[in-house]
Amino acid sequence: MKNSTLFFMVLAMALATACWPRHRPAEEVPEPVVGELISETQQEFFSNLARLCGQSFAGEQIFRSHHASGWEDYEMVMHVEVCESDRLLVPFHVGEDTSRTWMFLVEDGRLRLRHDHRYPDGTPEEESLYGGYADDSGTAFVQHFPADEYTAELIEGGGGNVWTIRIDEAFSTFTYRLERDGEKRLRVDFDLTNPL
């Protein structure tokens, strides 16, 4: 009797695992219900970004300053993977380096960008979760994220960072740009017209 009960328990677990949902195609990803943001334009921006849910896009380096080595020889891909009412998570791969994830978060009625950096075993890197809250100058297609206090303490000179995220109105290009103290540091563009 015990053996038959055990058999049916194992069988039930195997069937449940086989039916567990895997990564869904983009057309099956529901439009997230977004929480109240600090402004209507931030709400609209979050919703526009959420339209990319479940898709991946190739990118290319447009500009990289002399302060860091360039990425022009690396394949770059962004994956809009996790889409929930209060967060959008976008892993950004540079060649074989899969350590980076952009986090767009609704926190305390504000829109926040954070950079989650992790080692291959999943533990956070020393410089991780930096970023900032969107200021009031953005639109439904462009948002600017000046560095927060945490970033200023974590990264030397990082207090002058401003990240700009732009989706052009035709939904053909996604742009990630970093400036520090008004100086261009990095720009990467992704082709939204040709999902991978």
WOMOPE-V736872 format. One line per field, one symbol per residue. ss: DSSP state (@ for helix, = for strand, . for the rest). psi: psi as a letter, one per 20 degrees, with the letter a starting at -180 (. if undefined). burial: # if it has 24 or more other C-alpha atoms within 12 Angstrom, else .. A space follows every 50 residues. Layout:
BEGIN
ss = ???
psi = ???
burial = ???
END
This chain:
BEGIN
ss = .@@@@@@@@@@@@@@@@@.......@@@...........@@@@@@@@@@@ .....=========...........=========..========..==== =======..=========.....=.....=====.......=====..@@ @@@@...@@@=======.....========..=========.....
psi = ghghggghgggggghgghippapqqhiipqpqoprprhrhhhghgghghh ijpjqqqqrqphqpriiqqrjhjqppppongporhjqppnpopociokip ppooqoplkqpqpqoopqrhjiqqrgnqkrbrqpajjraiipqpnqqrhg ghhgppiiijqppppppqijlhppppqpqpkippgqppqpoiimq.
burial = ...............................#.##.##..########## ###########.#.......#....#########.#########...### ######...########.........#########..###########.. #......###########....########...#########..#.
END
